Amino acid sequence: MAVPEHVAIILDGNGRWAKSNGMPRTYGHTVGAKNVERISRIAYETGVRYLTLYAFSTENWSRPDDEVSALMKLLTTYLNTCLKTARRDNMRLRVIGDISRLEPPLQELIRRVERETSVYTGLNLTIAVNYGGRDEIVRAMREMYIDLTEKGADASEITEGRLSSYLDTADLPDPDFLIRTSGEQRLSNYLLWQLAYAEFYFTPVPWPDFRREEFLEAIAAYEHRERRYGKI
């Protein structure tokens, strides 16, 4: 079974799912958050080693204040739960994105969870929060520029490998497989550098309804792809 080592997922459709069920958008996010733990466990059981989830983008700040507040509360609740479940599931958790815009208590919670789960060797779960692919590349280039300037280096020392080492995902392998739920077929500024050679899979199923069967169907589709890595 050709299981991808690293799966990235765009968790789309929470709000539309809630609306279709006569509920407020925040309810969709609540149900979607509960699905994260379920899919994380299924992914690990399937043989996936790395799972990276797009939870909150840099553009999501434009949503209504009550929705943003609800999302931050859900993230806080999930991270606190992770402190209890990571040991049981042998799961390491990381957060990528610019967390400096988050409230200080949430920033500290993120650092605590990352620190305390760093010893676990099972699934490597990464949550993208206040993340945007363009923003990540710009931040990486700024840091690289400062370092190279201080060292008196020239442009020849700017390589793909060096730039990658400044990205939020520097200690992670690039994703092999991207899944986007709820029917949209675009990247939405997600892992623009890292997804260069990934296989894409789009499903009309909204994230709250994306369960074991849908995940296994996606993995089966990946198995039938011929990985050519840019060869003609």
C-alpha positions in Angstrom: 0.0 0.0 0.0 1.6 3.3 -1.2 0.7 5.5 1.7 1.9 9.1 1.5 4.4 10.0 4.2 3.1 13.6 4.6 -0.5 14.6 4.0 -1.6 18.2 4.0 -5.3 19.1 4.3 -7.3 22.3 3.7 -10.2 22.0 6.2 -12.9 23.6 4.1 -16.7 23.8 4.4 -17.4 24.1 8.1 -19.5 27.2 7.7 -21.4 26.0 4.7 -22.1 22.7 6.3 -23.5 24.4 9.4 -25.7 26.6 7.2 -27.0 23.6 5.3 -28.0 22.1 8.6 -29.8 25.2 9.8 -27.0 26.0 12.4 -24.7 29.0 12.9 -21.3 29.0 11.3 -19.6 28.6 14.7 -21.3 25.3 15.2 -19.7 24.0 12.0 -16.3 25.0 13.3 -17.0 23.2 16.6 -17.9 20.0 14.8 -14.9 20.4 12.4 -12.6 20.8 15.4 -13.8 17.5 16.8 -13.1 15.9 13.4 -9.4 16.8 13.7 -8.7 14.3 16.4 -10.6 11.6 14.5 -8.8 12.1 11.2 -5.5 12.4 13.0 -5.9 9.0 14.5 -7.1 7.4 11.2 -4.1 8.9 9.4 -1.7 7.5 11.8 -3.4 4.1 11.7 -3.1 4.2 7.9 0.6 4.8 8.1 0.8 8.5 7.5 3.7 10.0 9.5 3.1 13.7 9.0 -0.3 15.5 8.9 -0.5 19.3 8.3 -3.9 21.0 8.7 -4.9 24.5 7.5 -6.9 25.8 10.5 -6.7 29.6 10.2 -5.2 31.7 7.4 -3.8 35.2 7.4 -7.0 36.2 5.4 -9.4 34.8 8.0 -9.0 37.9 10.2 -11.4 39.6 7.9 -14.2 37.3 9.1 -16.8 38.6 11.6 -15.3 39.2 15.0 -17.6 36.7 16.7 -16.5 34.0 14.3 -12.8 34.8 14.8 -13.2 34.8 18.5 -15.0 31.4 18.4 -12.1 30.0 16.2 -9.5 31.2 18.7 -11.5 29.6 21.6 -11.7 26.4 19.7 -8.0 26.4 19.1 -7.3 27.0 22.8 -9.6 24.1 23.8 -8.0 21.8 21.2 -4.5 22.6 22.4 -5.4 22.0 26.0 -7.0 18.7 25.0 -3.7 17.8 23.1 -1.8 18.1 26.3 -3.9 15.2 27.7 -4.2 13.1 24.5 -0.7 13.4 23.0 0.8 11.0 25.5 -2.0 8.5 24.9 -1.6 8.8 21.1 2.2 9.3 21.1 1.6 12.4 19.0 3.9 15.4 18.5 2.2 18.7 17.7 3.6 21.8 16.0 2.1 25.1 15.0 3.2 27.0 11.9 2.4 30.6 10.9 3.0 34.0 12.5 1.7 33.5 16.0 2.8 36.9 17.1 -0.7 38.3 16.3 -2.3 35.9 18.7 -3.1 36.8 22.3 -0.1 36.2 24.6 -1.8 33.4 26.6 -2.5 31.5 23.4 1.1 32.0 22.2 2.4 30.6 25.5 0.0 27.6 25.3 1.3 26.9 21.8 4.9 26.9 23.0 4.0 24.7 25.9 2.2 22.1 23.8 5.1 22.1 21.3 7.6 21.7 24.1 5.8 19.0 26.0 4.9 16.9 22.9 8.3 17.1 21.3 9.3 13.8 22.9 6.6 11.7 21.2 7.5 9.7 18.1 4.1 8.8 16.6 2.1 11.0 14.3 3.6 14.5 13.6 0.6 16.8 13.6 1.1 20.4 12.4 -1.6 23.0 12.7 -1.3 26.1 10.5 -2.6 29.2 12.4 -2.4 32.8 11.1 -0.6 31.1 8.2 -0.2 32.3 4.6 2.2 30.9 2.1 3.2 34.2 0.7 3.6 35.6 4.2 5.8 32.6 5.2 8.1 33.1 2.2 8.4 36.9 2.9 9.3 36.2 6.6 11.8 33.6 5.6 13.5 35.9 3.0 13.7 38.7 5.6 15.4 36.4 8.1 17.7 35.0 5.5 18.7 38.5 4.2 19.6 39.6 7.7 21.7 36.5 8.3 23.5 36.7 5.0 24.1 40.4 5.3 25.7 39.9 8.8 28.0 37.2 7.3 28.9 39.3 4.3 27.6 36.6 2.0 26.8 37.2 -1.7 23.8 36.2 -3.8 25.3 32.9 -4.9 24.7 31.6 -1.4 20.9 31.9 -1.9 19.7 28.4 -2.8 16.5 26.5 -2.6 17.9 24.5 0.3 18.9 27.6 2.2 15.5 29.3 1.8 13.8 26.1 2.8 15.7 26.2 6.1 14.1 29.5 7.0 10.5 28.3 6.3 8.1 27.4 9.1 8.3 23.8 8.0 12.1 23.6 8.0 12.2 20.4 10.1 9.4 18.7 8.1 9.5 16.8 4.8 7.4 18.4 2.0 3.9 17.0 1.7 3.4 14.2 -0.8 -0.4 14.6 -0.9 -2.8 17.6 -0.6 -6.5 17.0 0.2 -9.1 19.8 0.1 -12.6 19.3 1.3 -15.9 20.9 0.2 -15.4 21.1 -3.5 -13.1 24.1 -4.0 -10.1 23.5 -6.2 -7.5 26.0 -5.3 -4.5 26.3 -2.9 -5.8 29.4 -1.0 -2.2 30.5 -0.2 -1.4 27.2 1.5 2.1 25.8 1.6 3.0 27.4 -1.8 6.6 26.4 -1.7 6.2 23.0 -0.1 3.5 21.6 -2.4 5.5 22.0 -5.6 5.5 18.3 -6.3 2.5 17.1 -4.3 -0.4 15.2 -5.7 -3.8 17.0 -5.3 -7.1 15.5 -4.3 -10.4 17.5 -4.2 -13.6 16.2 -2.7 -17.1 17.8 -2.5 -17.5 16.4 1.1 -17.3 19.2 3.7 -14.8 18.8 6.5 -17.3 18.0 9.2 -18.5 15.0 7.1 -15.0 13.9 6.0 -14.7 10.6 7.9 -12.7 7.4 7.8 -14.3 6.2 4.5 -13.5 9.5 2.7 -10.0 9.6 4.0 -9.3 6.0 2.9 -10.9 6.8 -0.5 -8.4 9.7 -0.9 -5.5 7.5 0.1 -6.7 4.9 -2.5 -6.7 7.6 -5.2 -3.1 8.5 -4.2 -2.0 4.9 -4.6 -3.1 4.9 -8.2 -1.2 8.1 -9.1 2.1 7.7 -10.9 4.7 9.9 -9.1 6.9 11.4 -11.8 8.4 14.5 -9.9 8.4 16.8 -12.9 9.5 14.3 -15.5 7.8 14.5 -18.9 
